[in-house]
Amino acid sequence: VNLATRQLRIEAGSAMWASARCPPWARLPALVIGLAMLAAPASAASPSDNEWHTIGSPGFTMSGAYDLSLTLLRDTEPMLAYTDQGNGGRVTVVHFSGDQATGEGEWAHVGAGDVSSGAASDVSLARYGQRVYVAYSDHEHDYRATVKCLVNGAWQGVGEAGLSAGAATDVALAV
């Protein structure tokens, strides 16, 4: 990424999923890229002095990370939801604690237990005030949409699991 020219170059065949967020109130944008290689972990980056710097450890997801969805907590702290191939394709949410400008810090799991009880896809993460929501296509409920909210450190269902009338693809939250 060249910040001066606002150009993004991704090597052929190297990136399959990417998610970026830079709301107008945010101090720094963040970018998370999942590599197309089978079971490749995701990495995150943020710009500083017209260059991108890794946020936390490269490959912090430890296994394949698909369906990436990024939001910012407290306007500057990246939070990422993804399907974790090392955990049966379940939805995982992590948060970066540290200095985004220097990349020093760690990614940690958010909430107690797994977000989804089984495999999922088409993950979408959003913040509304101090609440964090994640929606996904729930494979255990015939690919219908399920929405969860982080309440007191635990993921709770918003309505019934598999709440859509039919299969949900390209799930997107807007709050």
Backbone torsions as a table, in degrees:
resi	resn	phi	psi	omega
1	VAL	NA	127.0	175.9
2	ASN	-106.4	107.0	-175.9
3	LEU	-69.1	-30.6	-179.4
4	ALA	-66.5	-41.1	-178.9
5	THR	-99.0	-4.9	-179.0
6	ARG	59.1	37.5	178.9
7	GLN	-107.8	142.1	177.8
8	LEU	-117.0	126.8	176.4
9	ARG	-123.1	122.6	176.6
10	ILE	-116.7	128.8	-179.0
11	GLU	-57.8	143.5	-179.4
12	ALA	-53.8	127.7	177.1
13	GLY	75.0	7.0	-174.5
14	SER	-95.1	-28.5	-177.2
15	ALA	-123.6	132.5	179.2
16	MET	-109.7	-42.0	-180.0
17	TRP	-123.4	137.0	175.0
18	ALA	-141.9	147.1	177.0
19	SER	-142.2	131.7	-179.2
20	ALA	-134.0	147.9	177.6
21	ARG	-141.1	135.3	173.4
22	CYS	-154.3	73.8	177.0
23	PRO	-64.5	157.4	-174.6
24	PRO	-57.8	-26.1	-178.1
25	TRP	-87.5	-9.8	-175.2
26	ALA	-75.2	145.0	178.4
27	ARG	-73.8	-42.4	-177.2
28	LEU	-137.6	141.1	172.1
29	PRO	-78.1	165.9	176.1
30	ALA	-137.3	151.4	-179.0
31	LEU	-136.1	133.4	176.4
32	VAL	-123.9	132.5	-177.5
33	ILE	-125.7	130.1	172.8
34	GLY	-102.5	128.0	-177.2
35	LEU	-78.2	149.7	-176.3
36	ALA	-73.5	-16.0	179.9
37	MET	-63.4	142.8	-179.3
38	LEU	-57.1	129.9	177.3
39	ALA	61.3	26.8	178.3
40	ALA	-83.0	133.9	179.2
41	PRO	-74.6	161.4	179.4
42	ALA	-88.0	157.2	174.5
43	SER	-131.4	156.0	180.0
44	ALA	-126.3	153.1	-179.9
45	ALA	-147.0	157.4	177.9
46	SER	-145.4	147.8	-176.7
47	PRO	-83.6	149.6	173.1
48	SER	-155.8	128.1	-179.5
49	ASP	52.8	46.7	177.4
50	ASN	61.6	21.1	174.8
51	GLU	-135.0	152.7	177.5
52	TRP	-91.8	137.2	179.3
53	HIS	-123.6	140.7	178.8
54	THR	-63.3	137.9	175.9
55	ILE	-99.3	112.8	-177.2
56	GLY	72.4	-162.0	-178.2
57	SER	-75.9	137.6	173.4
58	PRO	-61.9	142.4	-179.8
59	GLY	66.8	37.0	-173.5
60	PHE	-65.8	-17.6	-177.6
61	THR	-78.3	-12.6	175.6
62	MET	72.6	-25.9	177.3
63	SER	-143.9	-174.7	-178.7
64	GLY	-56.5	132.1	179.1
65	ALA	-122.6	116.6	-177.7
66	TYR	-120.9	166.2	177.2
67	ASP	53.5	50.4	-177.1
68	LEU	-66.5	138.1	174.1
69	SER	-141.3	122.7	-173.2
70	LEU	-114.9	138.8	170.8
71	THR	-138.8	172.0	179.3
72	LEU	-114.1	129.4	177.1
73	LEU	-97.2	135.9	-177.4
74	ARG	51.1	36.8	172.0
75	ASP	70.4	-20.2	-176.7
76	THR	-134.0	-4.8	-175.0
77	GLU	-104.8	113.9	-178.2
78	PRO	-65.5	139.0	173.5
79	MET	-131.7	133.6	-173.2
80	LEU	-127.0	134.0	171.2
81	ALA	-112.7	143.2	179.5
82	TYR	-160.9	163.2	171.5
83	THR	-88.0	128.3	-173.1
84	ASP	-98.7	104.6	-177.3
85	GLN	-66.6	-22.0	176.2
86	GLY	-80.1	-4.1	-179.0
87	ASN	-129.0	42.5	175.5
88	GLY	69.0	21.0	-179.7
89	GLY	76.6	14.0	179.0
90	ARG	-72.5	157.0	177.1
91	VAL	-75.6	132.4	176.1
92	THR	-124.5	142.1	175.6
93	VAL	-123.6	130.8	178.1
94	VAL	-127.7	157.0	-177.8
95	HIS	-131.9	140.1	178.3
96	PHE	-93.7	125.0	174.6
97	SER	-114.0	116.4	-179.6
98	GLY	156.7	-161.8	-178.9
99	ASP	-97.3	105.1	-177.2
100	GLN	-63.3	-32.5	-178.6
101	ALA	-65.4	-37.5	-179.6
102	THR	-98.3	-17.8	-178.3
103	GLY	83.0	1.3	180.0
104	GLU	-80.6	125.6	-178.8
105	GLY	149.8	-170.8	-174.9
106	GLU	-134.8	152.2	170.7
107	TRP	-93.3	134.7	-179.8
108	ALA	-133.2	149.7	178.4
109	HIS	-64.5	146.7	179.6
110	VAL	-110.4	129.3	177.7
111	GLY	83.9	156.5	179.3
112	ALA	-84.1	132.9	176.9
113	GLY	73.7	-176.0	179.0
114	ASP	-76.4	149.6	175.8
115	VAL	-71.3	-49.8	179.0
116	SER	-104.9	152.6	-179.4
117	SER	-84.0	-14.4	178.8
118	GLY	-151.2	-164.6	-177.8
119	ALA	-61.6	149.1	-178.3
120	ALA	-147.8	169.9	174.6
121	SER	-153.4	177.0	176.1
122	ASP	52.6	54.5	-175.5
123	VAL	-77.9	139.8	175.6
124	SER	-135.9	131.1	-177.7
125	LEU	-120.5	136.3	179.0
126	ALA	-147.8	155.9	177.5
127	ARG	-118.9	137.3	174.1
128	TYR	-131.6	107.7	-172.9
129	GLY	62.6	-124.6	178.5
130	GLN	-96.8	2.4	-179.7
131	ARG	-93.7	142.1	177.3
132	VAL	-116.2	130.7	-179.8
133	TYR	-119.7	146.4	173.0
134	VAL	-134.5	134.7	177.3
135	ALA	-124.1	151.8	-177.8
136	TYR	-161.9	162.7	171.9
137	SER	-81.7	116.0	-170.9
138	ASP	-93.5	107.3	-176.3
139	HIS	-64.7	-27.5	178.7
140	GLU	-75.1	-12.2	179.7
141	HIS	-122.4	49.4	176.2
142	ASP	53.8	37.2	175.9
143	TYR	65.5	19.0	176.7
144	ARG	-80.9	159.2	-175.8
145	ALA	-71.2	139.1	171.9
146	THR	-128.3	140.5	179.7
147	VAL	-123.5	134.9	176.9
148	LYS	-126.5	155.0	178.3
149	CYS	-131.0	140.6	177.6
150	LEU	-82.7	114.4	-178.8
151	VAL	-127.4	119.2	179.5
152	ASN	50.3	42.1	175.5
153	GLY	81.2	6.4	179.5
154	ALA	-130.1	147.6	178.2
155	TRP	-84.3	122.2	-179.5
156	GLN	-120.6	144.6	178.8
157	GLY	-67.2	143.3	171.8
158	VAL	-106.7	102.2	-171.3
159	GLY	77.3	-166.5	-179.0
160	GLU	-79.0	152.0	171.9
161	ALA	-66.3	141.9	-178.5
162	GLY	65.9	47.4	-171.3
163	LEU	-76.3	-16.0	-179.3
164	SER	-77.1	156.4	-178.0
165	ALA	-67.5	-30.0	-179.9
166	GLY	-141.6	-170.3	179.6
167	ALA	-59.1	139.9	-178.8
168	ALA	-111.1	122.9	174.6
169	THR	-123.5	155.3	-178.4
170	ASP	52.8	49.1	-179.6
171	VAL	-63.7	134.4	179.5
172	ALA	-143.3	129.4	175.6
173	LEU	-95.4	140.2	173.3
174	ALA	-136.5	118.0	-179.9
175	VAL	-125.1	NA	NA
